[in-house]
Amino acid sequence: MKTIQDCIQFTNENPICQLATVEGDQPRVRILGF
């Protein structure tokens, strides 16, 4: 299991990521920047 510190470290090391979701039958990819 990951700790919140692991999540914070990952976010700091990877400030731009892509999140894939599905809306109905349409796939979506969103770019997130932290």
QUINORLIN-V750207 format. One line per field, one symbol per residue. ss: DSSP state (H for helix, E for strand, - for the rest). phi: phi as a letter, one per 40 degrees, with the letter a starting at -180 (. if undefined). A space follows every 50 residues. Layout:
ss: ???
phi: ???
//
This chain:
ss: ---HHHHHHHHHH--EEEEEEEE--EEEEEEEE-
phi: .ccccccccccccbcbabbbbbbgbbcbbbcbbb
//
